[in-house]
Amino acid sequence: MAAPLAPRRGAGAARRRWLVLLPPLLLALLLARPAGALVEGLYCGTRDCYEVLGVSRTASKAEIARAYRQLARRYHPDRYRPEPGDEGPGRTPQSAEEAFLLVATAYETLKDEETRKDYDYMLDHPEEYYSHYYHYYSRRLAPKVDVRVVILVSVCAISVFQFFSWWNSYDKAISYLATVPKYRIQAMEIAKQQGLLRKAKEKGRNKKSKEEIRDEEESIIKNIIKSKIDIKGGYQKPQIRDLLLFQILLAPFHLCSYIVWYCRWVYNFNIKGKEYGEEERLYIIRKSMKMSKSQFDSLEDHQKETFLKRELWIKENYEVYKQEQEEELKKKLANDPRWKRYRRWMKNEGPGRLTFVDD
């Protein structure tokens, strides 16, 4: 009686194994996608783009373009006229418009080599369902213009704006200096010595009106001020090398120069113990004052000489100088009538004080 029970016991074990494997199989069936390559929502939908244009998969670009032009002229909504016995997809204006859009979609898909390559891959590999969606929408949503071109155009536009802005500031500074008596008188003396003002007042055939003479003299004075005065800081003459475009192009050179300069600094002053030169001393002073190079260069020469005489590159001397400047500033503020009025207002009516007015 034991022999007949063995097959039943084996059948029960097999049934239990199928019950264990059933849920994963059902889940796989639910998640499975149709193996057909033509899917609604991708490219030409359930229609083959090659069949829509009436060309083969080996057709060239010229053949695809020729087929598109013929079909576009035929199904264009503004030009479509149904012919007797026409069994094409566009037998009514509405269906002609749909056919025209389908033809345009097929042409857009096949005219580009990369898009056509993705479409052919989808036809040959219908099982890779999700990858087809990824390639399709990644190309459709990708920016049409190269990001590098956008960055280059933006940098060039900013550089042009910088140049004209700096040049405008420089012209304003020259125009202001031309109104200062000190500089104007000196410029007129130089113009007289060089005979430039006499040329502006020539008579005879080249006689000019008073306004023209005045404008020419003003231009001569400004040109002399430009050539004789070195304006520093934010109103200095704009230089091409200071623009953003050239700063980016020269960034590797500046980086290498800084590395070489830093290595020399460490070798000469930290390792060999050499004494600082005037340029190095001014550099240390500028760093201690936390000033940019343009701000420090805009200082008067006598101020820099004062810094060197007081040996402000030494940390202790700079701390003493800084404390003196703070004390001097406090004294100036204490004697300033506007500062006194402000302190009086803060004390009597400033923030944090509540007042009541009795009517």
URJO-V739833 format. One record per residue. RES is the residue in three letters. SS is DSSP state (H for helix, E for strand, L for the rest). PHI is phi in whole degrees, 0 to 359 (NA if undefined). OMEGA is omega in whole degrees, -180 to 180 (999 if undefined). Layout:
[[RES:SS:PHI:OMEGA] [RES:SS:PHI:OMEGA]]
This chain:
[[MET:L:NA:-177] [ALA:H:283:-175] [ALA:H:294:-180] [PRO:H:296:-178] [LEU:H:286:-177] [ALA:H:296:179] [PRO:H:298:178] [ARG:H:299:180] [ARG:H:296:178] [GLY:H:294:179] [ALA:H:294:178] [GLY:H:294:178] [ALA:H:296:179] [ALA:H:296:180] [ARG:H:296:179] [ARG:H:294:178] [ARG:H:296:178] [TRP:H:295:177] [LEU:H:296:178] [VAL:H:290:-177] [LEU:H:277:-176] [LEU:H:296:-180] [PRO:H:302:177] [PRO:H:300:179] [LEU:H:293:178] [LEU:H:297:178] [LEU:H:297:179] [ALA:H:296:179] [LEU:H:294:179] [LEU:H:292:-178] [LEU:H:278:-177] [ALA:L:294:179] [ARG:L:251:179] [PRO:L:299:-177] [ALA:L:280:-180] [GLY:L:295:-177] [ALA:L:286:-176] [LEU:L:274:-175] [VAL:L:238:178] [GLU:L:296:180] [GLY:L:102:179] [LEU:L:244:176] [TYR:L:56:-177] [CYS:L:268:180] [GLY:L:73:-178] [THR:L:276:176] [ARG:L:262:176] [ASP:L:280:-177] [CYS:H:298:178] [TYR:H:294:179] [GLU:H:291:179] [VAL:H:299:179] [LEU:H:275:180] [GLY:L:75:179] [VAL:L:235:178] [SER:L:268:-180] [ARG:L:290:178] [THR:L:265:-177] [ALA:L:294:179] [SER:L:276:179] [LYS:H:296:-179] [ALA:H:295:179] [GLU:H:294:178] [ILE:H:296:179] [ALA:H:294:180] [ARG:H:295:179] [ALA:H:296:180] [TYR:H:294:-179] [ARG:H:296:179] [GLN:H:296:-179] [LEU:H:290:179] [ALA:H:295:177] [ARG:H:294:-177] [ARG:H:286:-173] [TYR:H:255:178] [HIS:L:297:-174] [PRO:L:301:-178] [ASP:L:280:-175] [ARG:L:245:-172] [TYR:L:287:174] [ARG:L:229:-178] [PRO:L:299:179] [GLU:L:262:178] [PRO:L:298:-179] [GLY:L:76:178] [ASP:L:286:-180] [GLU:L:251:-180] [GLY:L:288:-177] [PRO:L:290:-177] [GLY:L:243:180] [ARG:L:269:175] [THR:L:231:178] [PRO:H:305:-179] [GLN:H:293:179] [SER:H:291:176] [ALA:H:294:178] [GLU:H:296:178] [GLU:H:296:178] [ALA:H:295:179] [PHE:H:297:178] [LEU:H:296:178] [LEU:H:295:178] [VAL:H:296:179] [ALA:H:296:178] [THR:H:296:179] [ALA:H:297:179] [TYR:H:293:177] [GLU:H:299:-179] [THR:H:286:-171] [LEU:H:265:-177] [LYS:H:284:180] [ASP:L:268:-176] [GLU:H:295:-179] [GLU:H:294:179] [THR:H:295:179] [ARG:H:295:178] [LYS:H:296:177] [ASP:H:296:-179] [TYR:H:293:177] [ASP:H:297:178] [TYR:H:296:178] [MET:H:294:178] [LEU:H:295:-177] [ASP:H:276:-177] [HIS:L:230:-177] [PRO:L:293:-176] [GLU:L:287:-179] [GLU:L:275:-171] [TYR:H:294:-174] [TYR:H:289:179] [SER:H:294:177] [HIS:H:295:176] [TYR:H:298:-179] [TYR:H:298:-179] [HIS:H:296:-178] [TYR:H:295:-176] [TYR:H:283:176] [SER:H:294:178] [ARG:H:283:-179] [ARG:H:289:-177] [LEU:H:269:180] [ALA:L:291:179] [PRO:L:298:-178] [LYS:L:285:-179] [VAL:L:256:179] [ASP:L:296:-178] [VAL:H:298:179] [ARG:H:296:178] [VAL:H:293:179] [VAL:H:298:180] [ILE:H:296:-179] [LEU:H:297:180] [VAL:H:296:179] [SER:H:296:180] [VAL:H:296:178] [CYS:H:296:179] [ALA:H:296:178] [ILE:H:296:-180] [SER:H:295:178] [VAL:H:296:178] [PHE:H:298:177] [GLN:H:301:-176] [PHE:H:298:-178] [PHE:H:292:177] [SER:H:294:179] [TRP:H:295:180] [TRP:H:293:176] [ASN:H:296:178] [SER:H:295:179] [TYR:H:295:178] [ASP:H:296:177] [LYS:H:296:179] [ALA:H:296:179] [ILE:H:294:179] [SER:H:297:178] [TYR:H:291:-180] [LEU:H:296:178] [ALA:L:291:177] [THR:L:267:179] [VAL:L:283:-176] [PRO:H:305:-177] [LYS:H:302:-177] [TYR:H:282:-179] [ARG:H:294:-180] [ILE:H:297:179] [GLN:H:298:180] [ALA:H:294:178] [MET:H:293:177] [GLU:H:297:179] [ILE:H:295:179] [ALA:H:296:178] [LYS:H:293:179] [GLN:H:297:-180] [GLN:L:274:179] [GLY:L:73:-178] [LEU:H:284:-179] [LEU:H:288:178] [ARG:H:293:178] [LYS:H:295:-180] [ALA:H:290:-177] [LYS:L:252:180] [GLU:L:297:-179] [LYS:L:249:180] [GLY:H:95:-178] [ARG:H:295:-178] [ASN:H:268:-179] [LYS:L:296:-177] [LYS:L:243:177] [SER:L:285:-179] [LYS:H:297:180] [GLU:H:293:178] [GLU:H:295:178] [ILE:H:296:-180] [ARG:H:296:179] [ASP:H:296:180] [GLU:H:291:177] [GLU:H:297:179] [GLU:H:296:178] [SER:H:296:179] [ILE:H:296:-180] [ILE:H:297:180] [LYS:H:295:180] [ASN:H:295:178] [ILE:H:293:178] [ILE:H:297:178] [LYS:H:299:-176] [SER:H:280:-174] [LYS:H:258:-175] [ILE:L:251:177] [ASP:L:259:-179] [ILE:L:275:-179] [LYS:L:241:178] [GLY:H:89:-175] [GLY:H:289:-178] [TYR:H:252:-180] [GLN:L:287:-179] [LYS:L:295:-177] [PRO:L:294:178] [GLN:L:244:-179] [ILE:H:299:-176] [ARG:H:290:180] [ASP:H:273:-179] [LEU:L:289:-176] [LEU:H:299:-179] [LEU:H:301:-179] [PHE:H:287:176] [GLN:H:295:178] [ILE:H:292:-180] [LEU:H:294:-177] [LEU:L:267:-178] [ALA:H:301:178] [PRO:H:299:179] [PHE:H:296:179] [HIS:H:296:179] [LEU:H:296:178] [CYS:H:296:179] [SER:H:297:179] [TYR:H:294:179] [ILE:H:297:179] [VAL:H:296:-180] [TRP:H:296:-179] [TYR:H:294:179] [CYS:H:296:177] [ARG:H:295:180] [TRP:H:299:-180] [VAL:H:297:-177] [TYR:H:291:-174] [ASN:H:284:-170] [PHE:H:255:179] [ASN:H:267:-177] [ILE:H:268:-177] [LYS:L:277:177] [GLY:L:73:178] [LYS:L:290:176] [GLU:L:279:180] [TYR:L:290:170] [GLY:L:275:-178] [GLU:H:296:-180] [GLU:H:295:180] [GLU:H:293:179] [ARG:H:295:177] [LEU:H:295:178] [TYR:H:295:179] [ILE:H:295:179] [ILE:H:297:180] [ARG:H:297:178] [LYS:H:293:178] [SER:H:294:179] [MET:H:279:180] [LYS:L:56:179] [MET:L:247:175] [SER:L:285:-177] [LYS:H:296:179] [SER:H:294:178] [GLN:H:294:-179] [PHE:H:291:179] [ASP:H:292:180] [SER:L:284:178] [LEU:L:290:178] [GLU:L:290:-178] [ASP:H:295:-179] [HIS:H:292:176] [GLN:H:293:178] [LYS:H:293:177] [GLU:H:296:176] [THR:H:297:178] [PHE:H:300:-179] [LEU:H:289:179] [LYS:H:295:-179] [ARG:L:275:176] [GLU:L:55:-177] [LEU:L:284:175] [TRP:L:290:174] [ILE:L:277:-172] [LYS:H:300:-179] [GLU:H:297:179] [ASN:H:296:180] [TYR:H:292:177] [GLU:H:298:178] [VAL:H:296:179] [TYR:H:297:180] [LYS:H:297:178] [GLN:H:295:178] [GLU:H:297:179] [GLN:H:295:179] [GLU:H:294:178] [GLU:H:295:179] [GLU:H:295:178] [LEU:H:295:178] [LYS:H:297:178] [LYS:H:295:179] [LYS:H:296:179] [LEU:H:293:-180] [ALA:H:294:-179] [ASN:H:266:-179] [ASP:L:280:-178] [PRO:H:298:180] [ARG:H:294:178] [TRP:H:294:178] [LYS:H:295:179] [ARG:H:297:179] [TYR:H:296:179] [ARG:H:295:179] [ARG:H:295:178] [TRP:H:294:179] [MET:H:296:-179] [LYS:H:285:-173] [ASN:H:265:-172] [GLU:L:230:-175] [GLY:L:286:-180] [PRO:L:300:178] [GLY:L:89:-180] [ARG:L:249:179] [LEU:L:259:178] [THR:L:236:178] [PHE:L:238:-180] [VAL:L:254:178] [ASP:L:266:178] [ASP:L:276:999]]
